[in-house]
Amino acid sequence: MSRIISIERKILEKNDIVAARIRQRFAGQNVVVVNIMSSPGAGKTTLLEETLKKITSKKAIGIIEGDIATDNDAQRVEKAGASWVVQINTGGACHLEAGMVEKAIETMPDTIRLLIIENVGNLVCPSGFDLGDDYKVVVASLTEGLDKPKKYPGMYRKSHVMVLNKVDLAPHVNVRPDDFIREALEVNPALEVFKTSATSGAGMDEWCAWLMNLRKPAHA
């Protein structure tokens, strides 16, 4: 057991060194980095598509897409208007690591001012790896059920923001948005919350305004 813990610590320490290097680079360039995480099917790619349609005319936005396989999501966000897109396929790993991101940003143009990382769909692994990001966002959906914040507390504790997506489905899934929000805030009272439906457009203006007004935090 001690050997397993030691190896895990070494992996995380190496990751954190690279993440600090990424953070330092983007501090000098005034690039805000947002790490978006969720379970598979929460709707984060659709949320990104609709977000890009609303704000790409106002700000140069780069997207890093993380998936186990395929470049489907990269194609979708590029079509939606992202200024720069790169796909990372992990080949089976359930999360992105800082080294992957550092390699991906080698080709990022200097015009990008907001970099959004769409992490691999998973509520466990992604929250454990710093990617040099400034803000962590968990996209939840009513279709996941009310118990997810307390079943996966690490994700919710490390996130700055929760986007509760698919609120238009509330009448059909027996989960009320306010109940889900209450469960999440019991895990992390500091969460900033947005209620959205990427398909109907509900709450998208508020979410997009938050992204547009982001500034580098004090750690940068």
SVG drawing of the C-alpha trace seen along z (x, -y; Angstrom):
<svg xmlns="http://www.w3.org/2000/svg" viewBox="-43 -42 50 44">
<polyline fill="none" stroke="black" stroke-width="0.4" points="0.0,0.0 2.8,-2.5 4.4,-1.9 1.0,-2.7 0.7,-5.9 4.2,-6.9 3.8,-6.4 0.5,-8.3 2.2,-11.2 5.0,-11.3 2.5,-11.5 0.6,-14.3 3.7,-16.2 5.0,-16.0 1.6,-17.1 1.6,-20.1 5.0,-21.3 3.8,-21.4 0.5,-23.0 2.4,-25.8 4.4,-26.3 1.3,-26.6 -0.2,-29.0 2.9,-31.2 2.9,-31.3 -0.7,-32.4 -0.4,-35.0 2.2,-36.7 -0.2,-36.6 -3.3,-37.5 -5.1,-34.4 -7.9,-33.1 -8.2,-29.3 -11.4,-27.5 -11.5,-23.8 -15.0,-22.3 -15.7,-18.9 -18.8,-16.7 -20.1,-13.2 -20.7,-11.8 -23.9,-13.1 -24.3,-16.1 -24.4,-18.3 -21.1,-20.2 -20.3,-20.1 -23.8,-21.4 -23.4,-24.0 -20.0,-25.0 -21.5,-25.1 -24.3,-27.5 -21.8,-29.6 -19.5,-30.0 -22.3,-31.2 -23.1,-33.9 -19.6,-35.2 -17.0,-34.4 -17.7,-37.7 -16.7,-39.5 -13.6,-37.5 -11.0,-35.2 -11.7,-31.8 -9.6,-28.7 -10.9,-25.2 -9.0,-22.1 -11.2,-19.0 -10.4,-16.0 -11.9,-12.6 -10.8,-9.0 -11.4,-8.7 -12.7,-10.5 -12.6,-14.2 -16.3,-14.6 -16.5,-17.3 -13.6,-19.2 -15.4,-19.3 -18.6,-20.5 -17.0,-23.4 -14.9,-24.5 -18.1,-24.7 -19.7,-26.7 -17.1,-29.4 -14.1,-28.7 -11.0,-30.7 -8.7,-27.8 -9.4,-24.1 -7.2,-21.2 -8.3,-17.6 -6.5,-15.5 -7.4,-11.8 -6.2,-10.0 -6.4,-6.5 -8.2,-5.2 -7.2,-7.6 -10.2,-9.1 -8.8,-12.6 -6.5,-15.1 -3.1,-15.9 -1.1,-19.1 1.5,-17.6 -1.1,-16.9 -2.3,-20.5 1.2,-21.9 1.9,-20.1 -1.5,-21.1 -1.0,-24.8 2.3,-24.9 0.3,-25.9 -2.1,-28.3 -2.1,-31.7 -1.3,-34.9 -4.8,-36.3 -6.6,-33.9 -7.7,-35.5 -10.0,-32.8 -9.0,-29.1 -11.7,-26.6 -10.7,-23.0 -13.4,-20.4 -12.2,-17.6 -12.9,-13.9 -16.4,-13.0 -15.9,-11.6 -16.8,-12.8 -13.8,-11.3 -10.4,-11.6 -10.5,-15.1 -10.9,-16.9 -7.6,-15.4 -5.4,-16.9 -4.5,-20.6 -4.3,-21.7 -2.9,-25.2 -6.5,-26.5 -7.9,-29.6 -11.4,-28.4 -13.0,-24.9 -16.5,-24.4 -18.6,-21.3 -21.5,-20.9 -24.3,-18.9 -27.6,-17.9 -31.0,-17.1 -31.0,-13.8 -28.1,-12.5 -30.2,-12.4 -30.2,-14.2 -27.4,-12.2 -24.4,-13.1 -22.9,-16.0 -22.6,-13.9 -21.6,-10.7 -18.7,-12.6 -17.9,-15.4 -14.3,-15.9 -15.5,-17.2 -17.9,-19.7 -15.5,-20.8 -12.8,-21.7 -15.1,-23.5 -15.6,-27.3 -18.9,-27.1 -21.7,-24.7 -23.7,-24.9 -26.9,-23.0 -27.9,-22.1 -31.0,-20.6 -33.3,-22.4 -36.0,-22.3 -36.3,-18.6 -37.3,-19.1 -41.0,-18.1 -39.9,-14.8 -37.1,-13.5 -38.6,-14.1 -35.7,-16.3 -36.2,-19.9 -33.4,-22.3 -33.5,-24.0 -33.2,-20.6 -30.1,-19.7 -28.6,-23.1 -29.2,-22.6 -27.4,-19.3 -24.4,-20.8 -24.2,-23.8 -24.1,-21.4 -21.0,-19.9 -19.4,-23.3 -21.2,-26.4 -18.9,-28.7 -20.2,-27.3 -21.4,-30.0 -24.5,-28.5 -26.0,-28.9 -29.2,-27.2 -29.2,-26.5 -30.7,-24.7 -28.4,-24.7 -31.2,-23.5 -33.9,-26.1 -31.5,-28.9 -32.6,-29.3 -29.9,-30.9 -27.4,-31.1 -27.1,-34.9 -26.1,-34.8 -23.6,-32.0 -22.1,-33.8 -21.9,-37.1 -19.9,-35.4 -17.4,-34.0 -17.1,-37.4 -16.3,-39.2 -13.7,-36.7 -10.3,-38.1 -7.1,-36.4 -7.4,-35.6 -4.9,-36.6 -2.9,-33.3 -1.9,-34.3"/>
</svg>
